[in-house]
């Protein structure tokens, strides 16, 4: 925080009120979003369990599929491009997460455009309506699964994921 912002918060009560209000609103909106099954599957399951102890926790999101993808990629060499909107656990399970080019990398969009010069592997989920709209790689290369992307070859399918090898 800048010195000017700190000065305003200390000397101007209205700014203190504004900052605290935004913090509270952020907390409330985050808590609300996590209580919705669409956004907070694990949190929603936990809340329902607290409300009714006879309900079982939802363990369907075990990330076993992403763990298998990571284990397979650990046996391969080269850089790996993945949209971590859905596949965030893949690099987390990997022995060397630094090999993964992920959505939060500063040059991610540039690498998506030039994957053939930067990476040896591209990992994408199988197609469905949601991920075609959200997944940056699937959005940029909609024909990846039908083989119309000449520089990519489906190397292996693993539990709803496609591991594509970049052809040089």
Kinemage of the C-alpha trace (Angstrom):
@kinemage 1
@onewidth
@group {chain A} dominant
@subgroup {mainchain}
@vectorlist {calphas} color= white
{ca unk a 1} P 0.000 0.000 0.000
{ca unk a 2} L 1.296 3.452 -0.831
{ca unk a 3} L 2.203 5.970 1.843
{ca unk a 4} L -0.550 8.259 0.588
{ca unk a 5} L -3.160 5.503 1.033
{ca unk a 6} L -1.925 4.817 4.558
{ca unk a 7} L -2.072 8.545 5.324
{ca unk a 8} L -5.673 8.744 4.070
{ca unk a 9} L -6.768 5.736 6.122
{ca unk a 10} L -5.178 7.110 9.297
{ca unk a 11} L -6.233 10.754 8.917
{ca unk a 12} L -9.558 10.504 7.075
{ca unk a 13} L -12.260 8.427 8.822
{ca unk a 14} L -14.317 8.267 5.634
{ca unk a 15} L -11.488 6.436 3.847
{ca unk a 16} L -11.189 4.006 6.741
{ca unk a 17} L -14.935 3.334 6.412
{ca unk a 18} L -14.617 2.822 2.632
{ca unk a 19} L -11.718 0.358 2.965
{ca unk a 20} L -13.449 -1.639 5.707
{ca unk a 21} L -16.698 -1.663 3.714
{ca unk a 22} L -14.947 -3.066 0.642
{ca unk a 23} L -13.188 -5.719 2.731
{ca unk a 24} L -16.495 -6.808 4.263
{ca unk a 25} L -18.222 -6.844 0.860
{ca unk a 26} L -15.378 -8.937 -0.551
{ca unk a 27} L -15.656 -11.413 2.296
{ca unk a 28} L -19.441 -11.688 1.989
{ca unk a 29} L -19.429 -12.100 -1.795
{ca unk a 30} L -16.652 -14.711 -1.631
{ca unk a 31} L -18.497 -16.654 1.052
{ca unk a 32} L -21.708 -16.527 -0.973
{ca unk a 33} L -19.978 -17.710 -4.153
{ca unk a 34} L -18.317 -20.609 -2.322
{ca unk a 35} L -21.685 -21.691 -0.947
{ca unk a 36} L -23.011 -22.233 -4.484
{ca unk a 37} L -22.384 -25.750 -5.854
{ca unk a 38} L -21.410 -24.331 -9.261
{ca unk a 39} L -18.448 -22.370 -7.841
{ca unk a 40} L -17.604 -24.007 -4.527
{ca unk a 41} L -18.292 -27.704 -4.844
{ca unk a 42} L -16.197 -28.744 -1.849
{ca unk a 43} L -17.278 -25.795 0.298
{ca unk a 44} L -20.972 -26.394 -0.467
{ca unk a 45} L -20.623 -30.061 0.454
{ca unk a 46} L -18.982 -29.088 3.761
{ca unk a 47} L -21.703 -26.524 4.552
{ca unk a 48} L -24.434 -29.112 3.923
{ca unk a 49} L -22.569 -31.594 6.162
{ca unk a 50} L -22.408 -29.040 8.989
{ca unk a 51} L -26.122 -28.308 8.618
{ca unk a 52} L -27.080 -31.981 8.504
{ca unk a 53} L -24.472 -34.424 9.931
{ca unk a 54} L -26.221 -37.425 8.374
{ca unk a 55} L -25.278 -36.207 4.862
{ca unk a 56} L -22.095 -37.643 3.382
{ca unk a 57} L -19.400 -35.297 2.133
{ca unk a 58} L -19.054 -35.124 -1.651
{ca unk a 59} L -15.757 -36.740 -2.629
{ca unk a 60} L -16.442 -36.854 -6.381
{ca unk a 61} L -13.812 -34.235 -7.066
{ca unk a 62} L -10.794 -36.288 -6.127
{ca unk a 63} L -8.545 -34.909 -8.884
{ca unk a 64} L -7.501 -38.494 -9.624
{ca unk a 65} L -7.725 -37.780 -13.357
{ca unk a 66} L -5.391 -34.796 -13.075
{ca unk a 67} L -3.019 -36.790 -10.903
{ca unk a 68} L -2.809 -39.481 -13.613
{ca unk a 69} L -2.116 -36.804 -16.245
{ca unk a 70} L 0.670 -35.359 -14.069
{ca unk a 71} L 2.171 -38.806 -13.471
{ca unk a 72} L 2.200 -39.512 -17.199
{ca unk a 73} L 3.782 -36.135 -17.974
{ca unk a 74} L 6.458 -36.766 -15.334
{ca unk a 75} L 7.684 -39.596 -17.578
{ca unk a 76} L 7.962 -37.262 -20.605
{ca unk a 77} L 10.408 -34.472 -21.357
{ca unk a 78} L 9.776 -30.921 -22.506
{ca unk a 79} L 7.614 -27.929 -21.708
{ca unk a 80} L 3.864 -28.388 -21.267
{ca unk a 81} L 1.079 -25.929 -22.114
{ca unk a 82} L -2.150 -26.208 -20.118
{ca unk a 83} L -5.110 -23.956 -19.323
{ca unk a 84} L -5.319 -24.222 -15.555
{ca unk a 85} L -8.914 -23.007 -15.369
{ca unk a 86} L -9.958 -26.662 -15.148
{ca unk a 87} L -6.609 -28.393 -14.870
{ca unk a 88} L -5.040 -26.474 -12.008
{ca unk a 89} L -4.208 -29.669 -10.119
{ca unk a 90} L -2.056 -31.134 -12.905
{ca unk a 91} L 0.990 -28.931 -12.187
{ca unk a 92} L 0.370 -29.282 -8.446
{ca unk a 93} L 0.741 -33.063 -8.670
{ca unk a 94} L 3.762 -32.862 -10.994
{ca unk a 95} L 7.281 -33.595 -9.793
{ca unk a 96} L 8.508 -30.480 -11.648
{ca unk a 97} L 5.722 -27.866 -11.892
{ca unk a 98} L 8.108 -25.380 -13.503
{ca unk a 99} L 7.769 -27.320 -16.777
{ca unk a 100} L 4.149 -26.206 -17.053
{ca unk a 101} L 3.131 -23.041 -18.849
{ca unk a 102} L -0.041 -22.049 -17.026
{ca unk a 103} L -2.770 -19.449 -17.407
{ca unk a 104} L -1.275 -17.065 -14.841
{ca unk a 105} L 2.108 -16.877 -16.607
{ca unk a 106} L 2.720 -13.397 -17.957
{ca unk a 107} L 3.476 -14.638 -21.490
{ca unk a 108} L 0.741 -17.310 -21.543
{ca unk a 109} L -1.370 -15.799 -24.355
{ca unk a 110} L 1.706 -15.277 -26.502
{ca unk a 111} L 2.775 -18.888 -25.963
{ca unk a 112} L -0.725 -20.158 -26.819
{ca unk a 113} L -0.355 -18.368 -30.165
{ca unk a 114} L 3.162 -19.771 -30.696
{ca unk a 115} L 2.948 -23.102 -28.871
{ca unk a 116} L 4.805 -24.921 -31.664
{ca unk a 117} L 8.011 -22.962 -30.907
{ca unk a 118} L 7.699 -22.887 -27.114
{ca unk a 119} L 6.345 -26.268 -26.015
{ca unk a 120} L 6.518 -29.975 -26.676
{ca unk a 121} L 3.125 -30.854 -25.159
{ca unk a 122} L -0.373 -29.386 -24.970
{ca unk a 123} L -2.940 -30.731 -22.493
{ca unk a 124} L -6.658 -30.040 -22.946
{ca unk a 125} L -9.843 -31.511 -21.469
{ca unk a 126} L -12.270 -33.412 -23.671
{ca unk a 127} L -14.787 -31.161 -25.322
{ca unk a 128} L -17.980 -29.971 -23.673
{ca unk a 129} L -19.952 -26.734 -23.911
{ca unk a 130} L -18.435 -25.179 -20.806
{ca unk a 131} L -14.776 -25.714 -21.555
{ca unk a 132} L -15.047 -24.666 -25.210
{ca unk a 133} L -16.149 -21.231 -23.993
{ca unk a 134} L -13.692 -20.962 -21.068
{ca unk a 135} L -10.572 -22.888 -22.067
{ca unk a 136} L -8.198 -20.512 -23.845
{ca unk a 137} L -6.491 -23.280 -25.840
{ca unk a 138} L -9.759 -24.862 -26.986
{ca unk a 139} L -11.132 -21.431 -27.871
{ca unk a 140} L -8.044 -20.596 -29.973
{ca unk a 141} L -7.805 -24.059 -31.574
{ca unk a 142} L -11.386 -25.388 -31.768
{ca unk a 143} L -10.398 -28.212 -34.115
{ca unk a 144} L -7.724 -29.657 -31.849
{ca unk a 145} L -9.756 -32.784 -31.067
{ca unk a 146} L -10.726 -33.504 -34.689
{ca unk a 147} L -7.111 -33.425 -35.849
{ca unk a 148} L -7.331 -30.238 -37.896
{ca unk a 149} L -4.389 -28.709 -36.059
{ca unk a 150} L -1.525 -30.048 -38.204
{ca unk a 151} L 1.245 -29.454 -35.679
{ca unk a 152} L -0.484 -31.377 -32.868
{ca unk a 153} L -0.926 -35.128 -32.587
{ca unk a 154} L -3.057 -36.795 -29.921
{ca unk a 155} L -0.498 -38.820 -28.019
{ca unk a 156} L -2.692 -40.183 -25.245
{ca unk a 157} L -6.154 -39.862 -23.679
{ca unk a 158} L -6.233 -39.963 -19.892
{ca unk a 159} L -9.570 -39.843 -18.053
{ca unk a 160} L -11.160 -36.923 -19.887
{ca unk a 161} L -7.913 -35.246 -20.884
{ca unk a 162} L -6.005 -35.212 -24.131
{ca unk a 163} L -2.227 -35.098 -24.154
{ca unk a 164} L -1.156 -33.690 -27.511
{ca unk a 165} L 2.413 -33.865 -28.733
{ca unk a 166} L 3.709 -30.856 -30.646
{ca unk a 167} L 5.163 -31.920 -33.989
{ca unk a 168} L 8.194 -29.965 -35.119
